[in-house]
């Protein structure tokens, strides 16, 4: 499910941590939704492990549902995982699952450059 954390990608994992905290903060600021469990997961495990857990879960998280109801799927982990910059640290299966979930919820990929 997860590629190894080679030194060549260490900077990408750090950038992912910042990006994940960024979507948490943007969600709070722009939608008023506080996903404190998501925030805690990032800090207690890692951004990468949190993303894998959420994307590979059989059902969308409560946070995903909240963002869907607010019309802000662009702030989901699934949308973040699909950004091309993260391709080296997420396997094709993870990216496929993220795309599938977003498609099921009628996400506008073109609007968001995905």
C-alpha positions as CSV (number, residue, x, y, z in Angstrom):
1,X,0.0,0.0,0.0
2,X,2.9,2.4,0.7
3,X,6.2,2.9,-1.0
4,X,9.2,2.9,1.2
5,X,10.4,6.3,2.5
6,X,13.7,6.5,0.7
7,X,16.0,9.5,1.4
8,X,15.4,10.7,-2.2
9,X,11.8,11.4,-1.3
10,X,12.3,12.7,2.2
11,X,11.7,16.3,1.1
12,X,8.4,15.2,-0.6
13,X,7.2,13.6,2.7
14,X,8.0,16.8,4.5
15,X,6.1,18.8,1.9
16,X,3.2,16.4,2.2
17,X,3.0,17.0,5.9
18,X,2.8,20.8,5.3
19,X,0.2,20.3,2.6
20,X,-2.0,18.1,4.7
21,X,-1.9,20.5,7.6
22,X,-2.7,23.2,5.0
23,X,-5.9,21.5,3.9
24,X,-6.9,21.1,7.5
25,X,-6.4,24.8,8.2
26,X,-8.1,25.8,4.9
27,X,-11.0,23.6,5.7
28,X,-11.4,25.2,9.1
29,X,-11.0,28.7,7.8
30,X,-13.0,28.4,4.5
31,X,-15.8,26.0,5.5
32,X,-15.9,26.3,9.3
33,X,-15.5,22.6,9.7
34,X,-13.0,21.4,12.3
35,X,-11.6,18.0,11.5
36,X,-9.6,17.6,14.7
37,X,-9.4,13.8,14.3
38,X,-7.7,14.3,10.9
39,X,-5.3,16.8,12.5
40,X,-4.5,14.5,15.3
41,X,-3.9,11.5,12.9
42,X,-1.3,13.6,11.0
43,X,0.5,14.5,14.1
44,X,0.4,11.1,15.8
45,X,1.3,9.0,12.7
46,X,2.4,10.9,9.6
47,X,0.8,12.7,6.8
48,X,1.5,9.9,4.4
49,X,0.1,7.2,6.7
50,X,-3.0,9.3,7.3
51,X,-3.5,9.8,3.6
52,X,-3.2,6.0,3.0
53,X,-5.6,5.2,5.8
54,X,-8.2,7.6,4.6
55,X,-8.0,6.8,0.9
56,X,-8.0,3.0,1.4
57,X,-10.8,3.1,3.9
58,X,-13.9,1.3,2.6
59,X,-16.1,4.3,3.2
60,X,-15.4,8.1,3.1
61,X,-14.5,9.7,6.4
62,X,-16.8,12.1,8.2
63,X,-14.5,14.9,7.1
64,X,-14.8,13.9,3.5
65,X,-18.6,13.9,3.9
66,X,-18.6,17.3,5.6
67,X,-16.5,18.7,2.7
68,X,-18.8,17.1,0.1
69,X,-21.8,18.8,1.8
70,X,-19.9,22.1,1.7
71,X,-19.1,21.7,-2.0
72,X,-15.3,21.6,-1.1
73,X,-14.0,18.2,-2.2
74,X,-10.9,20.1,-3.4
75,X,-9.9,20.2,0.3
76,X,-10.0,16.4,0.7
77,X,-7.0,14.1,1.0
78,X,-8.2,12.3,-2.1
79,X,-7.8,15.5,-4.2
80,X,-4.4,16.2,-2.7
81,X,-3.2,12.7,-3.4
82,X,-4.0,13.2,-7.1
83,X,-1.7,16.2,-7.5
84,X,1.1,15.2,-9.8
85,X,3.8,16.3,-7.4
86,X,2.9,13.4,-5.0
87,X,3.1,10.7,-7.7
88,X,6.5,9.5,-6.5
89,X,5.2,8.8,-3.0
90,X,1.7,7.3,-3.7
91,X,1.3,4.1,-5.6
92,X,-1.0,3.8,-8.6
93,X,-3.6,1.9,-6.5
94,X,-3.8,4.7,-3.9
95,X,-4.3,7.2,-6.7
96,X,-6.9,5.0,-8.4
97,X,-8.9,4.7,-5.2
98,X,-8.7,8.5,-4.6
99,X,-9.9,9.2,-8.2
100,X,-12.7,6.6,-7.9
101,X,-14.1,8.1,-4.7
102,X,-14.0,11.6,-6.1
103,X,-15.7,10.4,-9.3
104,X,-18.4,8.8,-7.2
105,X,-19.1,12.2,-5.7
106,X,-19.0,14.0,-9.0
107,X,-15.8,15.9,-8.4
108,X,-14.9,18.4,-11.2
109,X,-11.4,17.3,-11.9
110,X,-10.8,19.8,-14.7
111,X,-11.9,22.7,-12.6
112,X,-9.3,21.8,-10.1
113,X,-6.5,20.9,-12.5
114,X,-6.6,17.2,-11.8
